[in-house]
Amino acid sequence: MGSDVQLVSVFAAGPHGGNPAPIVADAAGMSDADMQQVARSFGLESGFVLPPPPASDCDFEFRFWVPNHEMSMCGHATVGALWLLDRLGKLPGDELAIWTKSGRVEARIRERTENGAAVEISQPAGRVEALPDVDRDRADIIDILGIQPDDLASQPIRNAATSRVKTLVPLKSVAILDSLNPDFTRIEDLCERIGSTGLYPYAVFDKDARIVDARQFPKSSGYPEDAATGIAASALSFGLLADGMVEASERRITIRQGRAMQRPSEILVRFRLEDGRPSGCWLGGAVRLEEDSVTSSM
């Protein structure tokens, strides 16, 4: 059995930007070990497209692996897989439903351009919670990130999630964010204790334009930093809403990530409103196909 793996870069802000994701557009018949081997061989979050489960009322099932384990949901791999399926002529329509281990995800194609489909996927309403032990956890996060207490912005450090919990760490400036040099050896234990899957420090670049810069240091994915993290950006948007940094509207929020890795990315988030209140959000961004990206996984 051989399965073609195509490498896409998702949320790309320019020709060398975005978070790369290996995608298998037809993963039927692949075992868990096969999927994990793809993620390990690339060292990246990887997406796998399968037929939908019976009675799921979905168009596809997507599964996601990082080198160390399977994930319940991956925003950039979902966007990238849908963009690739459209490019291959395999989408049944412009309004879609995807089954994942975190539940049903809605998706839509907003438009098609010379660069391919403009894909948006849904995320549920976010929850924002205090750290389990605020003073201790705050002190440990400051120490692990190698910053001073005065480097923090006035908003609290909090856990937030639409799919997976991320720890939002507000910083006073983009310069502080860019200079971070974390102690990666301690992040997994900290995240385990505080119930998080990664630290997501951020700094507001332009409040009026709703532009925020961020970096993602995952708990235990097998690599130290992410170039773009859609699930974290969705969680951050609800954190910004809770802190009064953005209003509940459908105006776009732009989360910029990846600059420290020389892979500049832009993640676009818009709240979904029902009776004027956010009921979830739409998540999207540009995708590009890496040149000469087709390989066989077996």
VEXDREN-2710 file (C-alpha; in Angstrom, 1 decimal):
% VEXDREN-2710
k/r/px/py/pz
1/MET/0.0/0.0/0.0
2/GLY/1.3/3.4/-0.9
3/SER/-0.3/6.8/-0.1
4/ASP/0.7/10.1/-1.7
5/VAL/1.7/12.8/0.8
6/GLN/1.5/16.4/-0.4
7/LEU/3.0/19.2/1.6
8/VAL/1.0/22.4/1.9
9/SER/1.9/25.5/3.9
10/VAL/-1.1/27.0/5.6
11/PHE/-1.8/30.6/6.8
12/ALA/1.1/31.7/4.6
13/ALA/2.0/35.4/4.7
14/GLY/4.3/35.4/1.6
15/PRO/6.1/32.9/-0.5
16/HIS/8.2/31.4/2.4
17/GLY/5.6/31.7/5.1
18/GLY/3.0/29.5/6.7
19/ASN/2.9/26.3/8.8
20/PRO/3.8/23.3/6.6
21/ALA/1.5/20.3/6.9
22/PRO/1.9/16.9/5.1
23/ILE/-1.6/15.9/3.8
24/VAL/-2.7/12.4/2.6
25/ALA/-5.8/13.1/0.5
26/ASP/-6.8/9.4/0.5
27/ALA/-5.7/7.7/3.7
28/ALA/-8.2/4.8/3.5
29/GLY/-6.4/1.7/4.6
30/MET/-3.6/3.4/6.5
31/SER/-3.0/2.2/10.0
32/ASP/-2.3/4.3/13.0
33/ALA/1.3/3.4/12.8
34/ASP/1.4/4.4/9.1
35/MET/-0.1/7.8/9.9
36/GLN/2.3/8.4/12.8
37/GLN/5.2/7.4/10.6
38/VAL/4.3/10.2/8.1
39/ALA/4.3/12.7/10.9
40/ARG/7.6/11.4/12.2
41/SER/9.3/11.4/8.8
42/PHE/8.3/15.0/8.2
43/GLY/8.6/16.1/11.8
44/LEU/5.3/18.0/11.4
45/GLU/1.6/18.0/12.2
46/SER/0.0/15.9/9.5
47/GLY/-3.5/15.4/8.2
48/PHE/-5.2/12.3/6.8
49/VAL/-8.5/12.3/4.8
50/LEU/-10.8/9.3/5.2
51/PRO/-14.4/8.4/4.4
52/PRO/-16.8/9.7/7.0
53/PRO/-18.1/7.3/9.7
54/PRO/-21.5/5.8/9.1
55/ALA/-24.4/8.0/10.3
56/SER/-22.1/10.9/10.9
57/ASP/-23.8/13.1/8.3
58/CYS/-20.3/14.3/7.3
59/ASP/-18.5/14.5/4.0
60/PHE/-15.1/13.3/5.3
61/GLU/-13.3/12.2/8.4
62/PHE/-10.0/13.9/9.2
63/ARG/-7.3/12.5/11.5
64/PHE/-4.2/14.4/12.7
65/TRP/-0.9/13.2/14.0
66/VAL/2.3/14.9/15.3
67/PRO/5.5/12.9/15.7
68/ASN/4.7/11.9/19.3
69/HIS/0.9/11.2/19.3
70/GLU/-2.5/11.6/17.6
71/MET/-4.3/14.9/18.0
72/SER/-8.1/15.4/18.2
73/MET/-8.0/18.5/16.0
74/CYS/-5.6/20.6/14.0
75/GLY/-6.8/23.8/12.5
76/HIS/-4.1/24.4/9.9
77/ALA/-4.1/20.8/8.7
78/THR/-7.9/21.0/8.3
79/VAL/-7.7/24.2/6.2
80/GLY/-4.8/22.8/4.2
81/ALA/-6.5/19.4/3.5
82/LEU/-9.7/21.2/2.3
83/TRP/-7.7/23.5/0.1
84/LEU/-5.9/20.5/-1.4
85/LEU/-9.1/18.5/-1.9
86/ASP/-10.6/21.4/-3.8
87/ARG/-7.5/21.6/-5.9
88/LEU/-7.8/17.9/-6.7
89/GLY/-11.5/18.3/-7.5
90/LYS/-12.6/16.1/-4.6
91/LEU/-15.0/18.4/-2.8
92/PRO/-18.7/17.6/-3.1
93/GLY/-19.7/21.2/-2.7
94/ASP/-18.8/24.5/-1.0
95/GLU/-20.6/23.8/2.3
96/LEU/-19.0/20.9/4.1
97/ALA/-19.0/18.9/7.3
98/ILE/-15.8/17.2/8.7
99/TRP/-15.8/14.5/11.4
100/THR/-12.8/14.8/13.8
101/LYS/-12.0/13.3/17.2
102/SER/-13.0/16.6/18.7
103/GLY/-16.4/16.5/17.0
104/ARG/-18.0/17.9/13.9
105/VAL/-16.4/20.8/12.1
106/GLU/-18.2/22.9/9.5
107/ALA/-16.3/24.2/6.6
108/ARG/-17.0/26.4/3.6
109/ILE/-15.3/27.8/0.5
110/ARG/-15.9/31.5/0.5
111/GLU/-14.4/32.1/-3.0
112/ARG/-11.9/30.7/-5.5
113/THR/-9.0/32.7/-6.8
114/GLU/-5.9/32.0/-8.9
115/ASN/-4.3/30.9/-5.6
116/GLY/-7.0/28.3/-4.9
117/ALA/-9.9/28.1/-2.6
118/ALA/-10.4/30.5/0.3
119/VAL/-11.3/28.0/3.1
120/GLU/-12.9/28.7/6.4
121/ILE/-13.6/26.2/9.2
122/SER/-15.7/26.5/12.3
123/GLN/-14.7/26.4/15.9
124/PRO/-17.1/26.4/18.8
125/ALA/-17.4/29.3/21.3
126/GLY/-14.3/29.6/23.4
127/ARG/-14.0/29.1/27.1
128/VAL/-11.5/31.2/29.1
129/GLU/-10.5/30.1/32.6
130/ALA/-8.1/31.1/35.4
131/LEU/-4.9/29.1/35.9
132/PRO/-5.3/26.4/38.6
133/ASP/-2.8/28.1/41.0
134/VAL/-2.5/31.6/39.7
135/ASP/0.5/32.9/41.6
136/ARG/2.6/29.8/41.3
137/ASP/1.7/29.2/37.7
138/ARG/2.3/32.8/36.7
139/ALA/5.8/32.7/38.4
140/ASP/6.7/29.5/36.6
141/ILE/5.6/30.8/33.2
142/ILE/7.7/33.9/33.7
143/ASP/10.7/31.9/34.6
144/ILE/10.3/29.4/31.8
145/LEU/9.9/32.1/29.2
146/GLY/12.9/33.9/30.5
147/ILE/11.1/37.2/31.1
148/GLN/10.6/39.7/33.9
149/PRO/7.2/40.3/35.6
150/ASP/7.2/43.8/34.1
151/ASP/7.3/42.3/30.7
152/LEU/3.7/41.1/31.1
153/ALA/0.8/43.2/29.9
154/SER/-2.0/44.1/32.3
155/GLN/-4.3/41.3/31.1
156/PRO/-4.2/38.0/33.2
157/ILE/-2.4/34.9/32.0
158/ARG/-5.3/32.4/31.4
159/ASN/-6.1/29.1/29.8
160/ALA/-8.5/29.3/26.8
161/ALA/-9.8/26.8/24.3
162/THR/-12.1/26.2/21.4
163/SER/-10.8/22.7/20.8
164/ARG/-7.6/22.3/22.8
165/VAL/-6.5/24.3/25.8
166/LYS/-3.8/26.9/25.2
167/THR/-2.2/29.2/27.9
168/LEU/-2.5/32.8/26.8
169/VAL/0.4/34.9/28.0
170/PRO/0.0/38.7/27.3
171/LEU/3.2/40.6/26.8
172/LYS/3.7/44.4/26.7
173/SER/5.4/44.5/23.2
174/VAL/6.1/42.6/20.1
175/ALA/9.8/43.2/20.8
176/ILE/9.5/41.2/24.0
177/LEU/7.6/38.5/22.2
178/ASP/10.3/38.2/19.4
179/SER/13.1/38.0/22.0
180/LEU/11.7/35.0/23.9
181/ASN/14.1/32.1/24.5
182/PRO/12.1/29.6/26.5
183/ASP/13.4/26.7/28.6
184/PHE/11.9/24.0/26.4
185/THR/12.9/21.2/28.8
186/ARG/10.3/22.5/31.4
187/ILE/7.3/23.2/29.2
188/GLU/5.8/19.8/29.1
189/ASP/5.7/19.4/32.9
190/LEU/4.3/22.9/33.3
191/CYS/1.6/22.3/30.7
192/GLU/0.7/19.0/32.3
193/ARG/0.2/20.6/35.7
194/ILE/-1.9/23.6/34.4
195/GLY/-4.0/21.5/32.0
196/SER/-2.7/23.1/28.8
197/THR/-1.4/21.8/25.5
198/GLY/0.9/24.7/24.9
199/LEU/2.1/28.2/25.9
200/TYR/0.8/31.0/23.6
201/PRO/2.5/34.3/24.4
202/TYR/1.1/37.2/22.5
203/ALA/1.4/41.0/22.1
204/VAL/-1.2/43.4/20.6
205/PHE/0.4/45.1/17.5
206/ASP/-2.5/47.3/16.5
207/LYS/-5.6/47.3/18.7
208/ASP/-7.8/49.3/16.4
209/ALA/-6.9/47.1/13.4
210/ARG/-7.3/44.0/15.5
211/ILE/-3.8/42.7/14.7
212/VAL/-2.0/40.6/17.3
213/ASP/1.4/38.8/17.2
214/ALA/1.8/35.5/18.9
215/ARG/4.1/32.5/19.3
216/GLN/3.2/28.9/20.1
217/PHE/5.4/26.6/22.3
218/PRO/3.6/23.2/22.3
219/LYS/3.5/20.8/25.3
220/SER/4.9/17.7/23.6
221/SER/4.5/17.6/19.9
222/GLY/8.0/16.6/19.1
223/TYR/9.2/20.1/18.0
224/PRO/9.7/23.3/20.0
225/GLU/7.6/25.9/18.2
226/ASP/4.8/26.2/15.7
227/ALA/4.8/28.6/12.7
228/ALA/1.0/29.0/12.8
229/THR/-1.5/27.5/15.2
230/GLY/-5.2/28.0/14.2
231/ILE/-6.7/26.4/17.3
232/ALA/-4.6/28.6/19.5
233/ALA/-5.5/31.7/17.4
234/SER/-9.2/30.9/17.9
235/ALA/-8.7/30.5/21.6
236/LEU/-6.8/33.8/21.7
237/SER/-9.6/35.6/20.0
238/PHE/-12.0/34.6/22.8
239/GLY/-9.4/35.6/25.3
240/LEU/-9.1/39.0/23.7
241/LEU/-12.9/39.3/23.8
242/ALA/-13.0/38.4/27.5
243/ASP/-10.4/41.0/28.3
244/GLY/-12.2/43.7/26.3
245/MET/-9.4/44.0/23.7
246/VAL/-11.8/43.3/20.8
247/GLU/-15.6/43.7/20.5
248/ALA/-18.1/41.1/19.6
249/SER/-18.4/41.8/15.9
250/GLU/-17.7/40.0/12.6
251/ARG/-14.7/42.2/11.9
252/ARG/-11.6/40.2/11.1
253/ILE/-9.0/39.5/13.8
254/THR/-5.5/38.9/12.4
255/ILE/-3.1/36.7/14.4
256/ARG/0.4/36.9/13.1
257/GLN/2.8/34.1/13.9
258/GLY/6.0/32.3/12.7
259/ARG/8.2/35.4/12.2
260/ALA/10.7/34.1/14.7
261/MET/11.0/30.9/12.6
262/GLN/11.4/32.8/9.3
263/ARG/8.0/31.4/8.3
264/PRO/5.7/34.5/8.6
265/SER/2.0/33.5/8.9
266/GLU/-1.4/35.2/9.2
267/ILE/-4.4/33.5/10.8
268/LEU/-7.7/35.1/10.1
269/VAL/-10.5/34.8/12.7
270/ARG/-14.0/36.1/12.6
271/PHE/-16.7/35.6/15.3
272/ARG/-19.9/33.9/14.4
273/LEU/-22.7/35.9/16.0
274/GLU/-26.2/34.8/17.1
275/ASP/-28.4/37.6/18.6
276/GLY/-25.3/39.7/18.8
277/ARG/-23.3/37.2/20.9
278/PRO/-20.4/35.0/19.6
279/SER/-21.5/31.4/19.2
280/GLY/-18.2/30.4/17.7
281/CYS/-15.8/31.6/15.1
282/TRP/-14.6/31.1/11.5
283/LEU/-10.9/30.3/11.0
284/GLY/-9.0/30.7/7.7
285/GLY/-6.0/31.9/5.8
286/ALA/-3.9/31.5/2.7
287/VAL/-2.6/28.2/1.6
288/ARG/0.2/27.3/-0.9
289/LEU/1.5/24.0/-2.2
290/GLU/5.2/23.3/-1.7
291/GLU/7.1/22.7/-4.9
292/ASP/7.9/19.0/-5.7
293/SER/5.9/18.0/-2.6
294/VAL/4.4/14.7/-3.6
295/THR/6.0/11.7/-1.9
296/SER/4.9/8.1/-1.0
297/SER/4.3/7.3/2.6
298/MET/5.1/3.6/2.2
END
